[in-house]
Amino acid sequence: MSLYSWRNSPEKNMDVLAGIDYPGRLLAVGRTSTGSAVQVYAVGGRSDGSKNRILVAQDKIVSTAAFDVKKSVGNPKLTIYDAMRRVDDRHFISNGDQTGTAIQFARCGRTFRQAMQRRQFEPDKPNYTPRISGYSDAIALEGEPSFGISVVSRNPETKGPLRRFYMEGDPGMDTEMGTGFCVHTYSGDGDPLPPFREAPFRVPMLDSAEETAGMFWDALNHFTRVAVAAKTISASGIVDIAIINLHQK
């Protein structure tokens, strides 16, 4: 049964998101009402290790980090990574070290899709967490999509990677100002965790990074939310980042 319906308004989808006990990690890309590109990244956690994380911004790069360096953060290969980075006017976002893959490919003139074709789902048995990734172009070339989302999950039949790509201009993927598209890693709690298998769903995007971060923070389950970052990129290239951390509130 689908969690989100294409008939839902962006606001209704936020209500649905608020009712999910454990969405895991989440990302969204879209536009503010003034036309700035906007990205959102959220970290969730159930275990003490997963909750022992914050999001930090340095030189306009948003990364996960340990809150208490003396305590575990789980498997650091999967929990410590750059979540938001950029190459020129292209801004990448992801829930793992595939952010680096996107950066490497972009620097070589290759595409986001080509980069994500090289990646698999996470090897965290038995969950096999999907790798969710996205990009935003502050100034897209005419006729080119200004944003895209990739989901690499485990195919339940072949057990291999199932790669899905969603680009601006695809059916159902046209953004209106003040809206964006969102995916998350899990459809709820469980053992193993049930992967999120739906297409990106529409969500509201507010005019400032601070307002947008606050909206998502308020919507996420209060027992499993850990951190939220929102980033706006104006047409002139001005970047603003707002972060909310559970451990620093």
C-alpha positions as CSV (number, residue, x, y, z in Angstrom):
1,M,0.0,0.0,0.0
2,S,1.4,3.4,-1.0
3,L,2.1,5.9,1.7
4,Y,1.8,8.9,-0.6
5,S,-0.6,9.6,-3.4
6,W,0.1,11.7,-6.5
7,R,-3.2,13.4,-5.7
8,N,-1.9,14.6,-2.3
9,S,-1.1,18.3,-1.9
10,P,2.5,19.0,-0.7
11,E,1.0,19.9,2.6
12,K,-0.9,16.6,2.9
13,N,2.3,14.7,2.1
14,M,4.0,16.5,5.1
15,D,1.1,15.2,7.3
16,V,1.8,11.7,6.0
17,L,5.5,12.1,6.7
18,A,4.7,13.2,10.2
19,G,2.8,9.9,10.8
20,I,5.8,7.6,9.8
21,D,7.6,6.3,12.9
22,Y,10.9,5.8,11.2
23,P,11.6,7.3,7.7
24,G,15.4,6.9,8.3
25,R,17.4,9.4,6.2
26,L,15.6,11.8,3.9
27,L,16.4,14.2,1.1
28,A,14.4,16.7,-0.9
29,V,15.2,19.0,-3.8
30,G,13.0,21.8,-5.3
31,R,12.5,25.6,-5.6
32,T,11.4,28.3,-3.2
33,S,8.6,30.7,-4.2
34,T,11.3,33.2,-5.3
35,G,13.0,30.7,-7.6
36,S,16.0,29.8,-5.5
37,A,17.1,26.1,-5.6
38,V,16.6,24.4,-2.3
39,Q,17.8,21.1,-0.8
40,V,16.9,19.4,2.5
41,Y,18.7,16.5,4.2
42,A,17.6,14.8,7.4
43,V,19.2,12.1,9.6
44,G,17.2,9.7,11.8
45,G,18.3,7.1,14.3
46,R,17.0,4.4,16.5
47,S,20.2,3.1,18.2
48,D,22.4,5.2,20.5
49,G,25.2,5.1,17.8
50,S,22.9,6.4,15.1
51,K,21.7,9.1,17.4
52,N,25.2,10.1,18.3
53,R,25.5,12.3,15.2
54,I,25.1,15.9,14.2
55,L,25.2,17.7,10.9
56,V,28.0,20.3,10.5
57,A,28.7,22.9,7.8
58,Q,32.2,24.0,6.9
59,D,33.1,25.8,3.7
60,K,29.5,25.3,2.5
61,I,30.0,21.5,2.8
62,V,27.4,19.8,5.1
63,S,28.7,16.6,6.7
64,T,27.7,14.1,9.4
65,A,29.9,14.0,12.5
66,A,30.0,12.4,15.9
67,F,28.4,14.5,18.7
68,D,30.3,12.7,21.4
69,V,33.6,11.5,19.9
70,K,34.1,9.0,22.7
71,K,31.0,7.1,21.8
72,S,30.1,4.9,18.8
73,V,28.4,6.2,15.6
74,G,27.8,2.7,14.3
75,N,29.7,1.8,11.2
76,P,31.5,5.0,10.3
77,K,31.9,3.9,6.7
78,L,28.1,4.3,6.5
79,T,27.3,6.9,9.0
80,I,30.1,9.6,8.5
81,Y,30.0,11.3,5.1
82,D,29.5,14.5,3.2
83,A,25.8,15.0,2.7
84,M,25.9,18.2,0.7
85,R,28.7,19.4,-1.7
86,R,29.0,21.3,-4.9
87,V,30.9,21.5,-8.2
88,D,30.5,24.9,-9.8
89,D,26.7,25.6,-10.1
90,R,25.7,21.9,-9.5
91,H,24.9,21.0,-5.9
92,F,24.8,17.3,-4.8
93,I,23.1,15.7,-1.8
94,S,23.0,12.1,-0.6
95,N,22.8,9.8,2.4
96,G,26.3,8.4,2.0
97,D,29.7,8.5,0.4
98,Q,28.2,8.5,-3.0
99,T,28.2,12.2,-2.7
100,G,31.9,11.9,-3.4
101,T,31.2,9.7,-6.5
102,A,28.9,12.4,-7.9
103,I,31.6,15.0,-7.3
104,Q,34.3,13.0,-9.0
105,F,32.1,12.3,-12.1
106,A,31.1,16.0,-12.3
107,R,34.7,17.1,-12.3
108,C,35.4,14.8,-15.2
109,G,32.4,16.2,-17.2
110,R,30.3,13.1,-16.6
111,T,26.6,13.0,-15.5
112,F,24.9,12.4,-12.2
113,R,23.2,9.3,-13.7
114,Q,26.5,7.9,-14.8
115,A,27.9,8.4,-11.3
116,M,25.0,6.6,-9.6
117,Q,25.1,3.7,-12.1
118,R,28.4,2.8,-10.3
119,R,26.9,2.6,-6.9
120,Q,25.1,-0.2,-5.0
121,F,22.7,-0.2,-2.0
122,E,24.4,-0.1,1.4
123,P,25.8,-3.5,2.6
124,D,24.1,-3.2,6.0
125,K,22.5,-6.7,6.4
126,P,19.7,-7.4,6.8
127,N,18.4,-3.8,6.0
128,Y,20.3,-3.2,2.7
129,T,19.5,0.5,3.1
130,P,18.8,2.3,-0.2
131,R,21.3,5.0,-1.4
132,I,19.3,8.1,-2.0
133,S,20.9,11.0,-3.9
134,G,20.0,14.1,-5.7
135,Y,21.3,17.2,-7.4
136,S,20.2,20.8,-8.1
137,D,21.5,23.2,-10.8
138,A,21.3,26.8,-9.6
139,I,21.4,27.8,-13.3
140,A,20.4,24.9,-15.6
141,L,21.1,25.0,-19.3
142,E,18.1,25.7,-21.4
143,G,16.2,22.4,-22.0
144,E,18.1,20.5,-19.3
145,P,16.6,19.4,-16.0
146,S,17.5,21.6,-13.1
147,F,17.2,18.7,-10.5
148,G,17.3,15.0,-10.3
149,I,16.9,12.2,-7.7
150,S,18.4,8.7,-7.7
151,V,17.4,5.7,-5.6
152,V,19.6,2.6,-5.6
153,S,17.8,-0.2,-3.6
154,R,18.1,-3.9,-3.4
155,N,15.9,-5.8,-5.9
156,P,13.8,-8.2,-3.8
157,E,13.8,-10.7,-6.7
158,T,17.3,-10.7,-8.1
159,K,19.0,-9.4,-4.9
160,G,21.0,-7.1,-7.1
161,P,20.8,-3.3,-7.4
162,L,17.6,-1.7,-8.6
163,R,18.4,1.8,-9.9
164,R,15.7,4.4,-10.4
165,F,16.2,7.9,-11.7
166,Y,13.8,10.8,-11.5
167,M,14.5,14.0,-13.4
168,E,12.7,17.3,-13.8
169,G,10.4,17.1,-16.7
170,D,9.6,13.4,-16.2
171,P,5.9,12.6,-15.8
172,G,4.9,13.9,-12.4
173,M,8.2,15.6,-11.8
174,D,7.4,19.2,-12.8
175,T,8.0,21.6,-9.9
176,E,6.0,24.6,-9.1
177,M,7.7,27.5,-7.2
178,G,7.5,26.8,-3.5
179,T,7.5,23.0,-3.9
180,G,10.0,20.1,-4.1
181,F,10.3,16.3,-4.3
182,C,11.3,14.1,-1.4
183,V,12.4,10.5,-0.8
184,H,13.5,8.7,2.3
185,T,15.2,5.4,3.1
186,Y,12.5,3.4,5.0
187,S,8.7,3.2,5.0
188,G,8.6,2.7,8.8
189,D,10.1,0.7,11.6
190,G,10.7,-3.0,11.5
191,D,13.3,-5.8,11.6
192,P,14.5,-5.7,9.0
193,L,13.7,-2.2,8.1
194,P,11.2,-1.9,5.2
195,P,12.8,0.1,2.3
196,F,11.0,3.0,0.8
197,R,10.0,2.0,-2.7
198,E,7.8,4.8,-3.9
199,A,8.4,7.6,-6.4
200,P,9.5,11.0,-5.0
201,F,6.5,12.9,-3.5
202,R,5.8,16.6,-3.5
203,V,6.5,18.7,-0.4
204,P,6.4,22.4,0.4
205,M,9.6,24.5,0.2
206,L,9.6,27.7,2.2
207,D,11.5,30.8,1.3
208,S,14.5,30.6,3.7
209,A,16.8,27.7,4.7
210,E,15.9,28.3,8.3
211,E,12.1,28.1,7.7
212,T,12.5,25.0,5.6
213,A,14.7,23.2,8.1
214,G,12.2,24.0,10.8
215,M,9.3,22.7,8.8
216,F,10.9,19.4,8.2
217,W,12.2,19.1,11.8
218,D,8.7,19.7,13.1
219,A,7.3,17.0,10.8
220,L,9.7,14.3,11.6
221,N,9.0,11.7,14.3
222,H,10.1,13.2,17.6
223,F,11.6,10.0,18.9
224,T,13.8,9.2,15.9
225,R,14.8,12.6,14.4
226,V,18.5,13.5,14.8
227,A,19.3,16.3,12.5
228,V,18.0,18.4,9.6
229,A,19.9,20.7,7.1
230,A,18.3,23.0,4.5
231,K,20.3,24.8,1.8
232,T,19.1,27.5,-0.6
233,I,21.0,28.5,-3.7
234,S,20.0,31.8,-5.4
235,A,20.3,32.4,-9.1
236,S,23.3,34.6,-8.4
237,G,25.0,31.7,-6.5
238,I,24.4,32.9,-2.9
239,V,24.3,29.9,-0.6
240,D,22.5,29.8,2.8
241,I,22.6,26.8,5.1
242,A,20.5,26.2,8.2
243,I,21.0,23.2,10.5
244,I,19.0,21.8,13.4
245,N,20.6,19.2,15.6
246,L,18.9,17.2,18.4
247,H,22.0,17.4,20.6
248,Q,22.5,21.2,20.1
249,K,18.9,22.4,20.7
